[in-house]
């Protein structure tokens, strides 16, 4: 009886750990402890550095873009939600910023980009843009504006939200868990918080 009690207790104690492993929630605030392996770098063209409580992404060249990537511990075939809180140092209609998903070594990717009056979605296969779509929006222009972005997978749909407003919906079979941020044209953004949520049992039953 004592042995059975010990075995049952061990099972109960282990259960939350397994559930946590299968249903990850990760919150990055870019303070002292960082959970994900963000690909930091710095050179004459661009930089992506975790400092002062932010992930700072800077493009130093006009007509060019800068990105920073991370491989997320998620199943891209199941529902998830990605939340980003971004400080944009200057919002206007010249410089775009946003997020990238489904990046791989074959230059496939999907970009969701914002500027003051326009949202755009660009899909690339083998480095070539094969699809593009746009929606008119209205962001508050000026310096040091905070923008909240959510990308959610719900069933076979992906939904993009900006400041709690649904902006875009599309369907795509993702194959890569690589996620990133984007800015361009001698501009910079500071990611204040990133949150990843997924509830997945680990089986398809």
C-alpha positions in Angstrom: 0.0 0.0 0.0 2.9 2.4 0.8 4.6 1.6 -2.5 1.4 2.2 -4.5 0.9 5.5 -2.7 4.5 6.5 -3.6 3.9 5.6 -7.3 0.7 7.5 -7.4 2.3 10.6 -5.8 5.1 10.5 -8.3 2.7 10.4 -11.1 0.7 13.3 -9.8 3.8 15.4 -9.3 5.1 14.6 -12.8 1.8 15.4 -14.5 1.9 19.2 -14.3 5.5 19.1 -15.7 4.4 17.1 -18.7 1.4 19.4 -19.3 3.7 22.4 -19.1 6.0 20.9 -21.6 3.2 20.2 -24.0 1.4 23.5 -23.5 4.3 26.1 -23.5 3.8 29.7 -22.6 6.9 31.8 -22.9 7.1 35.5 -22.0 10.2 37.5 -23.0 10.6 40.9 -21.3 14.3 41.2 -22.4 15.5 41.9 -18.9 18.2 39.8 -17.1 16.9 36.4 -18.2 16.1 35.6 -21.8 14.3 32.3 -22.6 14.8 32.1 -26.4 17.9 32.1 -28.6 17.4 35.5 -30.4 20.1 35.9 -33.1 21.9 39.0 -31.9 24.4 40.8 -34.1 25.9 44.2 -34.9 27.7 45.5 -37.9 27.9 48.6 -40.1 24.6 47.8 -41.9 22.3 46.8 -39.0 22.1 45.5 -35.5 19.9 43.4 -33.2 20.9 43.6 -29.5 19.2 42.8 -26.2 19.9 45.8 -24.0 18.2 48.1 -21.5 15.2 45.8 -21.2 14.5 45.7 -25.0 15.4 43.8 -28.1 16.7 46.7 -30.2 16.5 46.3 -34.0 18.2 49.0 -36.1 18.6 49.4 -39.9 21.4 51.7 -40.6 21.1 52.0 -44.4 18.6 53.8 -46.6 16.7 51.5 -48.9 17.7 48.4 -46.9 16.0 46.2 -44.3 17.1 44.6 -41.0 15.7 41.6 -39.3 16.2 39.5 -36.2 15.1 35.8 -35.9 14.4 33.1 -33.4 13.3 29.5 -33.6 10.2 29.1 -31.5 9.4 25.9 -29.6 6.0 25.4 -31.1 4.1 23.1 -33.4 3.3 25.1 -36.5 0.5 22.6 -37.3 -1.5 23.4 -34.3 -3.2 26.5 -32.8 -0.9 29.2 -31.3 -0.8 32.9 -30.4 2.2 35.2 -30.8 2.0 38.6 -29.1 4.5 41.5 -29.6 4.7 44.9 -27.9 6.8 47.1 -30.0 8.1 50.7 -29.5 8.4 52.3 -32.9 10.8 55.2 -32.8 9.1 56.9 -35.7 5.9 56.0 -37.4 5.3 57.5 -40.9 4.5 56.4 -44.4 8.1 55.9 -45.4 9.3 53.2 -43.1 7.7 49.8 -42.6 8.0 47.5 -39.6 6.5 44.3 -38.5 6.9 40.5 -38.1 8.1 37.6 -40.2 7.0 34.0 -39.9 7.7 30.7 -41.7 11.3 31.5 -42.5 13.6 28.8 -43.8 16.9 28.2 -45.5 15.3 28.3 -48.9 14.3 32.0 -48.4 10.6 31.1 -47.9 8.9 33.6 -45.6 5.8 35.6 -44.9 6.0 39.2 -43.8 3.3 41.3 -42.0 4.3 44.9 -42.3 2.9 48.2 -41.1 3.3 51.9 -41.7 1.2 54.8 -40.7 -1.6 54.3 -43.2 -1.1 50.8 -44.7 -0.8 47.1 -43.7 0.8 44.7 -46.2 1.3 40.9 -46.3 4.1 39.6 -48.5 4.7 35.9 -49.2 8.1 34.7 -50.6 9.0 31.3 -52.1 12.7 30.7 -53.0 13.4 34.4 -52.4 10.8 35.7 -54.8 7.6 37.4 -53.8 4.7 35.2 -55.1 1.8 37.0 -53.3 1.0 40.4 -51.8 -2.0 42.0 -50.2 -2.7 45.4 -48.6 -5.2 46.9 -46.3 -5.7 50.6 -45.3 -5.1 51.3 -41.6 -4.6 54.3 -39.4 -1.7 54.3 -36.9 -0.8 57.2 -34.8 2.2 58.9 -36.4 5.1 60.4 -34.6 7.9 59.4 -32.4 8.1 56.5 -29.8 4.7 55.0 -30.4 3.8 51.6 -28.9 2.1 49.1 -31.2 0.7 45.8 -30.1 0.8 43.0 -32.7 -0.9 39.6 -32.4 -0.7 36.7 -34.8 -3.0 33.9 -34.0 -3.5 30.5 -35.6 -7.1 29.3 -35.2 -7.9 26.1 -37.0 -6.7 26.5 -40.6 -6.8 30.3 -40.4 -4.1 32.9 -39.4 -5.4 36.2 -38.0 -3.4 39.4 -37.6 -4.3 42.0 -35.0 -2.9 45.5 -34.5 -3.8 47.3 -31.3 -6.6 44.8 -30.6 -8.1 45.3 -34.1 -8.4 42.5 -36.5 -6.6 43.6 -39.7 -6.1 40.5 -41.9 -6.9 36.9 -42.2 -5.3 34.3 -44.4 -4.6 30.6 -44.9 -1.2 29.0 -45.3 0.5 25.7 -44.5 3.4 26.8 -42.3 6.5 24.6 -42.3 9.0 26.5 -40.2 8.8 27.7 -36.5 11.3 30.5 -37.2 9.9 33.9 -36.3 11.4 37.4 -36.6 11.0 41.2 -36.5 11.6 43.6 -39.4 12.4 47.3 -39.9 13.9 49.3 -42.8 15.2 52.6 -44.1 17.5 53.9 -41.4 14.9 53.3 -38.7 14.7 51.3 -35.5 12.2 49.5 -33.3 12.5 48.3 -29.7 10.6 45.1 -28.8 9.5 45.5 -25.2 7.7 42.2 -24.8 7.1 39.0 -26.7 4.7 36.2 -25.7 4.2 32.8 -27.2 1.2 30.6 -26.2 0.2 27.2 -27.4 -2.1 24.5 -26.0 -1.3 21.2 -27.6 -1.5 17.7 -26.1 1.3 16.3 -28.2 -0.9 14.0 -30.1 -3.5 14.3 -32.8 -6.0 12.0 -31.1 
